[in-house]
């Protein structure tokens, strides 16, 4: 057991999914388009161009703050952060400084509370592509499609002690931004970027170590976890030699599964923050007053948009539908599934079948290739149909195997349950007289299992039931078959 | 021949309606005049004769087809080179933007062109507005039409000189600390610095974003009112513009003016001010008392802090606003070095003028860690006090009247060795901008040496209507604004 423990805090950048950019009218849907096709004077930093803040982006960040129990600054403002880089067209980034929209929140992950230091709003930079030609000529190409995309930055307290918690926290953040519908939260596409700040101290030591190492380019959840694990090991091995790791920014190399030095931080950069004079301070109001103009942002309107968050939903599903916590977790992983499930349950005549609906969704629907390819909203089967199907099975109108067959048809082709039952003749055979004939036939045809059963091998009964089901093409009511077999076998 | 010296928008429109001349003739003769005078005056960096003639033909077609004249139909105008004009070089007066052709129009340009105004050229100015004499321009030194040995004032010296020499009827300018009022005064034309937020800044190269205002120069207050009608109003592209009730400034000129209480702030009439200027402004005040207004001395005790608050705010913002001129995407780019830093250093080092560099350096210093609180932050606190100082005064007085400049126009080269002295030339105009209030400069006399003298009428936020009304009344009883320079 190691004597060391990591101390980790996160900086998380989330590209918001607003229709237009943070400070201009350019569209944000640039991913499949040519470079520099979603640009205007403002996001290119042309002389004279001015920023006008995107109200929806501000509302989104506040919504996130409310979801994470943050305090909201009712008087906030944008600030300029000054530095030169070719993909930063104005020579300053419009961001926030000492008055972020949200601060002092928390999120519980794996029963541990992680402090949220702040959540603020800023603009993304353009993209630099460093090219080296075969002849050795080097140059950089710039693409400003990404310049000015709204970026939410979330900073946590250094509350993490395990790579696993970092991983779970990041997934939770993704889940929440998707619940709030403010971002796609896709790490692979770069619209969710997690940058851990890692240092290591001896167990029992208090306070932050004198150095910290930031890791960049972690572009998947797996690399996030591996990157943290690698870095913690690397730092421990340095500390064990009696040395102290250098304060620096390290990149993650996915091929080598290791981190490497990217930039050694010299003395603190002076960004010369000052309030952005082109944008008046943002004043949030509690609720709408009659004389207000349309530009105002109201906290109560944002609060009303706050959906039930995953943790609370899990608890309610367990309580209301009697499902296990694990199943509730699975059903609430994505808000669309949770919604689909609830809609299905809503149309059940007999509410006690909710648990069955949950099972069907988890094992049959979520296991289907149709779901895995295109998600729950593109399914041909409707929530109401699943409710009907479950009811039919539970009421004994069709057998469970027939139910699965119908579900498969609904997933692949869609259609009407009643019609499918009619066309395929799937109505369950519950006629005892008709079934008795089949049962007798099966007994005659299978003397060995019958003999086994009679000497006490109870498992043979299952075999005989199976044979009856095969004879009836799965339409027989299993309960009646069971009953008849036991009766006839004495 | 068209008499350009008497030409106002109203007179021009009468001429169009009565078919005395066509717009094409007006534009042709305007350029003939420019060609004659421009070698002495040097008011323009770029002339747009070809586009102007094309526009003039369109205007003539409209007029011939019997369409109603729009507010600025066929009116030749110029604009300070800090305005972005689509397809026309816009340098801001700085070498770093030599050859820069914007792909878009500033909102003010778009608005005047939408109602028929015709751009004749872009005016010389101090780079990005940094200066009080137009001598800092990368391109040329503009001369005062009243005496070409003298400066036209600055930074919008080219605009003021053009209007003064009747090269175009009005000019769009930009006033951060007097850049409209001081050259208007030096060249004896009318110049309006509007309330901050009344006119969109979109598309105008920023100097000090929290101080910059877009206004205009014209020969008469009446013409200024026509232009203001067109350019005022909230703009979706400028978050600092404000929603104001729509006012027809021109119609209001004819309204009956109530008897006003006018204050003369004593801090603007000290012994440091040229006595001829004090005499002329006090005479103007007494002319106004004859119209029934009352005039008395007042005090604005915070005035002495205004210059520091102005320069600290302005140049701090400059240091960030000029960062975009990095030689990467537009304008001058020096790629002789080996790395990105040398592109920055060489482009900016070679093409920013001394005054631009001076302001970037001082502004960067003022925003640096550890100094922010003492400088920028303190300046913002002082601005709050300055605003309150004015607000209190405007509870008692309707308007204030003061000299525009403490000095008469000076000779070219006279102040170029002393940057601080040059900064103080603006002492009476920079004090207004930190408070955001409007001020209108109008001619009110001449020195014994026949150099123009001007006064400014200062009012509370959004009081342009009243400023224009009083100035119009003054121009109806005086003829200073009608005197024209004799250009050799």
Interface residues (C-beta under 8 A of the other chain):
Chain A: X41 X44 X45 X46 X47 X48 X49 X50 X51 X52 X53 X80 X82 X84 X86 X89 X90 X91 X92 X140 X142 X270 X272 X273 X274 X277 X278 X279 X280 X293
Chain B: X82 X83 X84 X90 X92 X97 X100 X102 X103 X104 X106 X201 X202 X203 X204 X205 X206 X208 X209 X210 X236 X237 X238 X239 X240 X243 X316 X317 X319 X320 X322 X323 X324 X325 X326 X328 X329 X330 X340 X344 X364 X367 X368 X369 X372 X376
